[in-house]
Amino acid sequence: MRYLVKETFGPTLQGEGAHAGRPCVFLRFAVCNLACTWCDTDFRPEGARRMEADEIVAELARLDVHGARMVVVTGGEPTLHWDAPLADALREAGFRTHMESNGTRPLRAPVDWLTFSPKPRFHGEKDEIVFERADECKLVVDETIGDADLARWGGGQFGELFLQPCMDERYREHLARTLDLVARHPRWRLSLQLHKILGVP
């Protein structure tokens, strides 16, 4: 099995959610089933590499120079690639795996921490949510996110709850909206993209 890897990088910090500030390395897969207009990630298959599980693990181990042994698995949409052989190989190498997914594809192998990040305005009929639980839910707040979305995703099955302002040209508006939502829905916490604020990869 060869996996379509867009990039690996590190050492760096997890910039978002419950584990913000923790040292880690990143494994980013190419390809996504959604087309979010404000997405800040290049997940196009152009320039991606076909890699086997042992090659991925070796590269992540080389990047993990301080021995954090935490890998953030992202994309694109990582559930399009993630499977048991890769999960097992990373676990055997001592890595704790954290994944962020839009929740529209089943998770075919376990991870140590699962972040569910739905993108309601971009989910079509073929991209309905299949996740029933996760360790955390992170909603990216733009002008379309409101009280109904927080009610929908705020159940206990999605663990810790975060609202993160979309960092596009309307960031100040999105931040104000996020702060208002957090104030009125105190179960949700503010998440900022620390890596962008600090200027780290």
ZIWOHU-V619695 format. One record per residue. RES is the residue in one letter. SS is DSSP state (2 for helix, 1 for strand, 0 for the rest). NEAR is the number of other ideal C-beta (glycine too) atoms within 8 Angstrom. Layout:
RES,SS,NEAR  RES,SS,NEAR
This chain:
M,0,7  R,1,6  Y,1,12  L,1,12  V,1,14  K,1,13  E,1,6  T,1,12  F,1,9  G,1,11  P,1,10  T,1,12  L,1,12  Q,0,13  G,0,10  E,0,12  G,2,12  A,2,8  H,2,10  A,0,12  G,0,6  R,0,9  P,1,8  C,1,15  V,1,15  F,1,13  L,1,12  R,1,14  F,1,17  A,0,12  V,0,12  C,0,11  N,0,9  L,0,11  A,0,6  C,0,7  T,0,5  W,0,8  C,0,8  D,0,4  T,0,8  D,0,4  F,0,13  R,0,8  P,0,7  E,0,4  G,0,5  A,0,10  R,1,5  R,1,7  M,1,10  E,1,8  A,2,11  D,2,7  E,2,8  I,2,16  V,2,12  A,2,8  E,2,10  L,2,16  A,2,8  R,2,7  L,2,11  D,0,14  V,0,6  H,0,6  G,0,5  A,0,10  R,0,9  M,1,13  V,1,15  V,1,12  V,1,12  T,1,12  G,0,14  G,0,13  E,0,15  P,2,13  T,2,12  L,2,12  H,0,11  W,0,13  D,0,9  A,2,7  P,2,8  L,2,14  A,2,13  D,2,9  A,2,12  L,2,13  R,2,9  E,2,6  A,0,10  G,0,5  F,0,12  R,1,8  T,1,12  H,1,16  M,1,15  E,1,10  S,1,15  N,0,13  G,0,11  T,0,13  R,0,10  P,0,5  L,0,12  R,0,7  A,0,10  P,0,5  V,0,12  D,0,6  W,1,12  L,1,12  T,1,14  F,1,14  S,0,12  P,0,11  K,0,10  P,2,8  R,2,6  F,2,10  H,0,12  G,0,5  E,0,4  K,0,4  D,0,10  E,0,7  I,0,7  V,0,8  F,0,10  E,0,4  R,0,6  A,0,12  D,0,8  E,1,15  C,1,15  K,1,14  L,1,14  V,1,11  V,1,12  D,0,11  E,0,7  T,0,6  I,0,13  G,0,7  D,2,8  A,2,6  D,2,10  L,2,14  A,2,7  R,2,6  W,2,12  G,0,11  G,0,5  G,2,4  Q,2,7  F,2,12  G,0,10  E,1,9  L,1,12  F,1,15  L,1,16  Q,1,15  P,1,12  C,0,11  M,0,8  D,0,8  E,0,3  R,0,9  Y,2,10  R,2,6  E,2,8  H,2,15  L,2,9  A,2,8  R,2,12  T,2,13  L,2,9  D,2,8  L,2,15  V,2,12  A,2,7  R,2,7  H,0,10  P,0,6  R,0,5  W,0,12  R,1,8  L,1,9  S,0,11  L,0,9  Q,0,10  L,2,11  H,2,12  K,2,8  I,2,7  L,2,8  G,0,5  V,0,7  P,0,6
